[in-house]
């Protein structure tokens, strides 16, 4: 997926790096000029569990976006697990408020459709207006909505009072205690989600029932293993912080056209021979009830409205300007 609002240079890089043969867009966009318009075409393709379901580009520390390759088996495992955990049925209607260029939009499209439910897709203009979001929630009888803490806070600030039928899915950023308490009072159920793009959208889920639950981001979804390891790749005891590693069915194939980075980030799983695990760069620790607490990052990566931003990518661009003599980093 490519957001038409991306800078032309980024769009050009993604289309060339992915070696895509076909672009589907709206006629008025015309952002990618090197592709000819086709009135009809035959797309012959067959794919099994090990085939690629999608490639989605994230921020890269070298200044270039990197394409994460997700297989069908990983996506199927994810959708099945979340459907079961959140109890999504054919009676549910989900309000989709996320740009297609963000991987959590895949949950919004496939989660309700996979079990016979409905999805209502908001326009980009409506997504920016909390009053329109609230109006659509009421008019379309929405029962599920997924958004970042930033968007939920925007809704609350606009006066939204909630709906006791609503299943709230919250992820992409840390869910603070103050916001969590406000959301609990405005919904039927509240779910906190955690996971990087490289392990298929969300890897850890937590149902929030009380203020005490807000300390944790939960436990791994189906067929997913999470480790807290020290710098020698040894398991950390409960209560001891370390880096979060994720293994199991959700693991991406790797980075498209980037074998060096794939080998660096997807390393052998010492606890399951023959398997790999992904090094997240996130810090966490196990709580005594077996759930996971997120502590922060061990590097300069940040999240803005749920989007993962590598500060190295910004630094790379700034360093191209002659007037910038040195890039400093605060500690």
HELIX and SHEET records of a PDB file:
HELIX    1   1 UNK A    8  UNK A   18  1                                  11    
HELIX    2   2 UNK A   72  UNK A   86  1                                  15    
HELIX    3   3 UNK A  104  UNK A  113  1                                  10    
HELIX    4   4 UNK A  124  UNK A  127  1                                   4    
HELIX    5   5 UNK A  130  UNK A  139  1                                  10    
HELIX    6   6 UNK A  149  UNK A  157  1                                   9    
HELIX    7   7 UNK A  177  UNK A  184  1                                   8    
HELIX    8   8 UNK A  197  UNK A  199  5                                   3    
HELIX    9   9 UNK A  211  UNK A  215  5                                   5    
HELIX   10  10 UNK A  259  UNK A  265  1                                   7    
HELIX   11  11 UNK A  311  UNK A  318  1                                   8    
SHEET    1   A 3 UNK A  52  UNK A  58  0                                        
SHEET    2   A 3 UNK A  66  UNK A  71 -1                                        
SHEET    3   A 3 UNK A 254  UNK A 255 -1                                        
SHEET    1   B 7 UNK A 118  UNK A 121  0                                        
SHEET    2   B 7 UNK A  93  UNK A  96  1                                        
SHEET    3   B 7 UNK A 144  UNK A 147  1                                        
SHEET    4   B 7 UNK A 167  UNK A 170  1                                        
SHEET    5   B 7 UNK A 189  UNK A 194  1                                        
SHEET    6   B 7 UNK A 204  UNK A 208 -1                                        
SHEET    7   B 7 UNK A 219  UNK A 220 -1                                        
SHEET    1   C 4 UNK A 224  UNK A 229  0                                        
SHEET    2   C 4 UNK A 242  UNK A 248 -1                                        
SHEET    3   C 4 UNK A 276  UNK A 286 -1                                        
SHEET    4   C 4 UNK A 266  UNK A 268 -1                                        
SHEET    1   D 4 UNK A 224  UNK A 229  0                                        
SHEET    2   D 4 UNK A 242  UNK A 248 -1                                        
SHEET    3   D 4 UNK A 276  UNK A 286 -1                                        
SHEET    4   D 4 UNK A 292  UNK A 297 -1                                        
SHEET    1   E 2 UNK A 302  UNK A 304  0                                        
SHEET    2   E 2 UNK A 307  UNK A 309 -1                                        
END                                                                             
